[in-house]
Amino acid sequence: MSDNLSELLGRKGVKENLFDKLGNVAKQDGTPTEDELAKLADEFLIGKANTFGTASFYDFLKPENKGKKAYVCNGTACVCAGTQEAVIDLLKNHFVLDEIGHMTCLGRCHENSAFHYGGNNYSGTAVNNLNRIIDSDNNLNQDIYNVKDNGAKILTQDFTNISEYYQPFKDALKKESSDVLEEIKTSNVRGRGGAGFPMGLKLEFCRNVKNDTKFIICNADEGDPGAYSDRYLLEHQPHAVLFGMLISGYVTHANYGILYIRAEYPEAVKIVQNAIDALETQGLIGESIDDSGFDFQFKIIQAQGSYICGEETALINSIEGQRPEVRVRPPFPAQKGLFNKPTTVNNVETLAALHYIISNGGQAWKSIGTERSSGTKLVSLDSFFNNPGMYEVEMGTPLSVVVNELGGGFKQDVKALQIGGPLGGLVPVSKINDLTIDFESFSKEGFLLGHASVVCVPSDFPIMKFIEHLFDFASYESCGKCFPCRLGTKRGQELSEKALTSDYKIDRALFADLLTTLEQGSLCAHGGGIPLPVRNAMQYFDDELKQYFN
């Protein structure tokens, strides 16, 4: 990371944003031209190599994206469902192959057959209506999925109206910000993006750093295939997210809120912007909100296709307009984040929890769930369940209840569940009765709760093919900053593919060394996390895998 580059890219503030402008100039052809990159470099006083380096990293900015007209989801849920080859075949009736790209993932895991065209996402049976979709300006596929709870209805509660919903925020503005922060700390709400770090401490770290400019970032780059809980909140509960950002700004003395929303969720961008506009109309954003002296502004930045941007420092680099490479820590974002200013990054679901906490007090949230995993958690169930959809469950709920009662069991034979995204554990169905939905249970059993997305691996899907898919995903999405991840994930993919397509046998000792190097040598959880599901696979499916090893 270059401090000087961050300062240059931040001199115009968040409204005049290089990354935003790169996305805008790429819209027509799918990639910026050399002249456009040169003009932006001059405007922001940086080198042409910087703008080219940034544009060439992202799926939807890189030169290879030129001329792409349709995109097919290649997320794990769709891959395991086996629906995507048929989607590609049907799209080829309307587009040449070079006009078809990929997206990972569209968050349509509940029905698969997902693709993107004309700024909208489609799934399920929509692919059978391609003629109408291509000839119409209307989005003909508004997806519908189950949204239910098993107890406390918090994140899935019905929205009332702006005046009533934001009254707790107005009440909080009349209190000392330190007292409001104490309620968040009392709740012990932990990050829902995967790491499970206490939110109150994260906010306090930023609060304690003195600086006139601070940022609250909503990490809405929900890139874990199988997860669509953030998409649900952004599209159906946007005010819960905005409320959480306002409160976070108040307790940290931050005046700017940035929502970094992935390009794969175009509908979410429109819905959240409409919600922001409604707040502005009601005087709930801007200068001295409700005569409190607290100023706050929102800015949406649309991502351009990169899984690594889910890592908070890579996300910060992305917003600045740099390549989204992971930063070395310390310093942490709370000390030196966006444009070198104190920054707090929280994921969508974490922020959405604050409305209940501020409305009812920290102890009310703390009383739900378990001692160390308080509150509720959204769980995404994919298309292999009889009742796929979004379920809000109290922390500590048995996984068997989620699978068999809420999800209604499986439509066909399933041998494993990948829970928590591509870096999450691979849970054999034999372990379902041993787990509860909380951080401690999963950690104790050698898995990871993460986003709590559930992707089913059907009985006829080879585990070695699943391992190759994981390594391929990790290799493609690596930021390339550190050698272990950049090289190790590719080596894992090559070994897996070679074993699948030839008589080659993988040396177990060397493979174990590769996994250990990734775990211990990677700069962030991307390279460090991918060995977990691979080790799970080798532990629980050795009978199936032993033919590939010696």
Secondary structure, 3 states (H helix, E strand, C coil): CCHHHHHHHHCCCCCCCHHHHHHHHHCCCCCCCHHHHHHHHHHCCCCHHHHHHHHCCCCCCCHHHCCCCEEEECCHHHHHHCCHHHHHHHHCCCCCHHHEEEECCCCCCCCCCCEEECCEEECHHHHHHHHHHHHCCCCCCCCCCEEEECCCCCCCCCCCCHHHHCHHHHHHHCCCHHHHHHHHHHHCCECCCCCCCEHHHHHHHHHCCCCCCCEEEEEECCCCCCCCHHHHHHHHCHHHHHHHHHHHHHHHCCCEEEEEECCCCHHHHHHHHHHHHHHHHCCCCECCHHHCCCCEEEEEEECCCCHHHHCHHHHHHHHHCCCCCCCCCCCCCCCCCHHHCCEEEEEHHHHHCHHHHHHHCHHHHHCCECCCCECEEEEEECCCECCCEEEEEECCCEHHHHHHHHCCCECCCEEEEEECCCCCEEEEHHHHHHCECCHHHHHHCCCCCCCCEEEEEECCCCHHHHHHHHHHHHHHHCCCCCHHHHHHHHHHHHHHHHHHHCCCCECHHHHHHHHHHHHHHCCCHHHHHCHHHHHHHHHHCHHHHHHHEC
